[in-house]
Amino acid sequence: MNRSTQIIYYLGFLIACSYVLIRGFSVGITHDEALTYKIIQGDEILKGTANHHWLNTQLSSWSTALFGAKEFALRLPNILSFALFWFFLFRISKNFLSTSATQIALLLFLCGNPFILDFFSLCRGYGLSIACVTASLFYVFRIVDLKKNSKAIHYFLGTGFSILALSANLNTLNYFLIAQTLMLLSLLVFKPKKWIFVFTVFIIFSGVTIYFSLDRLFFLKTQDELYFGTGNLNSSIDSLIASSFYAINGFENLHILRYLFYVFLLLAGLLALRKRSVFTPGSFSFIITVGIFSALALENLLFDALYPINRSLLYLYPIFLLTFLLNIEPLKLKVFHGLIIVSSVSFIGVNIPFYNFKKTMTWREDQDIKEAMLLIKGDVEDKSIHIAQCTWIYEPVINYYRLEYDVPIQQLFRDAINYQSEYLIVDDTMINDLIRDSINDQYIVLDASHIQESGLTLYKRKPSGAN
């Protein structure tokens, strides 16, 4: 990696890290983050749901024990994991990519992707998992690159980061199984120093991890918690592509992008075959990609499992991109490298309007609740506890702000809206005209400035005797 590319990487880190840090402070708490907060507070029922990402919950509980449970403290583990993500992207780029075009493209497509950056500034397991998968990939590539000269520590770290990724997000199970298989194959073929010791430790840790992961997975299935996904592989790929372009809904129906994805994957496979060796980083990345697709198809066929969509696909971004970049780079064709640079810079340009410090693509409905709750806090003129009601989807977020920002309202439950409450926090898109007319008869609008963007409307009960 030349000096100019290194400078671009350092600048990219400063810009992207600043963006993640600011969003960690400024973005309002989201629905699923509020559920994680409830788990940290001791909700045993939610521990039995798919919302419980074990590593994220543990790290966030330690963070909140030290710094309190405001948004930034809850999100701190994921915010810090961005540095891990960037560090291993930098190491992969420096060690396994040889041209500036592919090195810069790796940085821009991943550290410039607003959808990925979203999850490094949220208290969810997805940011942690993509960082750990990327770290694991580095050690998998390191093993196959060094072959007989690989060290025990490479196998242990490759396995360790795979386990951490899995504990942060069960969706990475297929990656774990394939990465462990490839490392085991490398261990048996190359037989580095102390390989029998490494083999023993490797088998024990892999076996224990698989047991607990499958146990958790089958438990969630019995609880009907594995409902997030699609029954169609093409829809999964479309979701992967559309999410990359964040809020640009037009990309959801451009199926040509899906076909281009398949063409790029086929091209990467053909170029991997040209190397006539399975034991290269490019070949391993292609095997991991095809292996994950095959495992998903098999699980869908045998168990009617759903294909991942949206945030469940997040960990696949570095895998797919590296599959293409590692295999196309040896062509040394200027036209390809020129297209790679133009594409990566254009990708940033297209997404520029959607970088922001307020909202997420996934939980847009929650972005204005904090402002509404602070309005209630400012509107209350006494120290008594007031009654509020809300649209059901707002309940966990409102209860979070009620506790952490001392908003003087009673605990909310997911009940139907009644008209005895002093305040109503309503998603206008989820009520019909009859309910809206009833509300307007008895309440005044305290804030409707966000109705177009998120649907949120805040009402206050009319004073007694007012019309």
Secondary structure, 3 states (H helix, E strand, C coil): CCHHHHHHHHHHHHHHHHHHHHHHHHCCCCHHHHHHHHHHCCCHHHHCCCCCCHHHHHHHHHHHHHHCCCHHHHHHHHHHHHHHHHHHHHHHHHHHCCCHHHHHHHHHHHHCCHHHHHHHCCCCHHHHHHHHHHHHHHHHHHHHHHHHHCCHHHHHHHHHHHHHHHHHCHHHHHHHHHHHHHHHHHHHHHCCCCHHHHHHHHHHHHHHHHHHHHHHHHHHHHCCCCCCCECCHHHHHHHHHHHHCCCCHHHHHCHHHHHHHHHHHHHHHHHHHHCCCCCCHHHHHHHHHHHHHHHHHHHHHHHCCCECCHHHHCCHHHHHHHHHHHHHHHHCCHHHHHHHHHHHHHHHHHHHHHCCCCCCCCCHHHCCHHHHHHHHHHHCCCCCCECEEECHHHHHHHHHHHHHCCCCECCCCCCCCCCCCCEEEEEHHHCCHHHHHHHHHHEEEEECCCCCCCCEEEEEECCCCCC
